[in-house]
Amino acid sequence: MLKILTDISPVNLLVSPNVEVKDNAILSIGIVHEIFRIFYFLGVKLEAIDKVR
């Protein structure tokens, strides 16, 4: 996960000949995607709660 959040391009990680590096990059991208989905979901719920109030 730290490699994706540094200056190393995710594309370079995905085309790496090392399979473990590739797998970690794909897993990390998926985790980051899920985290953003959770924050979006929470934001939508908070807006709905504010409207009800």
C-alpha positions in Angstrom: 0.0 0.0 0.0 2.8 2.4 0.8 4.3 1.9 -2.6 1.1 3.1 -4.3 1.0 6.2 -2.0 4.6 7.2 -2.9 6.1 8.5 -6.1 6.1 5.0 -7.8 3.5 4.9 -10.5 0.8 2.2 -10.0 1.2 1.4 -13.7 4.9 0.5 -13.0 3.8 -1.8 -10.2 1.1 -3.5 -12.4 3.6 -4.3 -15.2 6.3 -5.5 -12.8 7.7 -9.0 -13.6 7.4 -9.8 -9.9 4.0 -11.5 -9.4 3.9 -10.7 -5.7 4.4 -7.0 -6.4 1.6 -7.1 -9.0 -0.7 -8.9 -6.6 0.0 -6.4 -3.8 -0.6 -3.5 -6.1 -4.0 -4.9 -7.3 -5.0 -5.6 -3.7 -4.0 -2.2 -2.5 -5.8 -0.4 -5.3 -8.9 -2.5 -4.4 -8.6 -1.5 -0.7 -8.2 2.2 -1.6 -11.3 2.0 -3.8 -13.4 0.4 -1.1 -12.3 3.1 1.4 -13.4 5.8 -1.0 -16.8 4.0 -1.4 -17.3 3.9 2.4 -16.5 7.6 2.7 -18.9 8.4 -0.2 -21.6 6.2 1.4 -21.2 8.0 4.8 -21.3 11.4 3.1 -24.6 10.5 1.4 -26.1 9.3 4.7 -25.0 12.4 6.6 -26.6 14.6 3.9 -29.9 12.6 4.3 -29.8 12.9 8.0 -29.3 16.7 7.7 -32.3 17.0 5.4 -34.5 15.0 7.8 -33.5 17.3 10.7 
